[in-house]
Amino acid sequence: MRILVINGSPRGKGNTYNVVKEFEEYANKNNDLNFEYIFLNRAKLFLCKGCHQCIFNGEKHCPLKDDRAKIESKILSSDAVIIATPSYVMSVPAVLKNFIDRIAYNFHRPKYFKQKLFLIATSSDYATKATLGYLKILNGAGFHLIGTLGIFPEMFPFTEKAKSRNKMKIEKAAAGFYKKLKSKETPKITFGDLLQLRVMRSINSLIRNIFSADYEYYIKKGWFDKNTKYYTDARVNPFKVFFADILEKIIKKSISKMIDKDKLNELSGKRKK
């Protein structure tokens, strides 16, 4: 199985890398996993300009020509992705945040449904919880989150007891990762997941001339079909679906009231020119 590690540390091979390598050692005891590393600090990734071309017109219209598409291709060809990062001021470093910004259109047009995701953050417990909490937004791109590891790396002279505790924590997380990786279990679809589809298709149907790439994507996937409960054929709770469908009608009505239709038509006309 192919495991892609995206290292979000500006240092590259520092404390976070050491944790991931130890994690890899424990997870790959059967030598049946193929780990590949991408170091974002070495990747050619220009800063997102916030032009929205990837969202409005499609990622092919992004004016920044760099390694973004190549990295995404590697994600799509992997069975699982590990995002590893230090915690900088209770969040991710700039290189990782920029990468997430650069693939932001995936939260409009999710596609990583076949990829399992594991998150690793290194720092104090308080900081890693905040960082891992932020990274869970990647579920919105379609990933199936199978676990997290927050750990204080050995950046200071640790006692043998502290080293042993770290080792046990990493080993346990790696064992859990391997088990979930091999498992055939389907991801649990939350009420929030159901709402994401309904919010996005409400927006896309109402502002189709602006979010043209999203609209065409949803048409192609058949996600506008009223019988579509979720993006995939995953099992969903019928009661959650019932309430999500009710909320969809309320959301669509609320968004419709916010839109100035004359200005929308005017903007649509300018974009077509």
JOTANOR-V498020 format. One record per helix or strand of 3 or more residues. SS is the DSSP state (a for helix, b for strand). FROM is the first residue (numbers start at 1). LEN is the number of residues. If there is no record, write none. Layout:
BEGIN
{{SS:FROM:LEN} {SS:FROM:LEN}}
END
This chain:
BEGIN
{{b:2:6} {a:15:13} {b:34:6} {a:53:4} {a:59:3} {a:68:9} {b:80:7} {a:94:9} {a:104:4} {b:116:7} {a:125:17} {b:144:8} {a:160:23} {a:191:16} {a:212:10} {a:238:21} {a:261:12}}
END
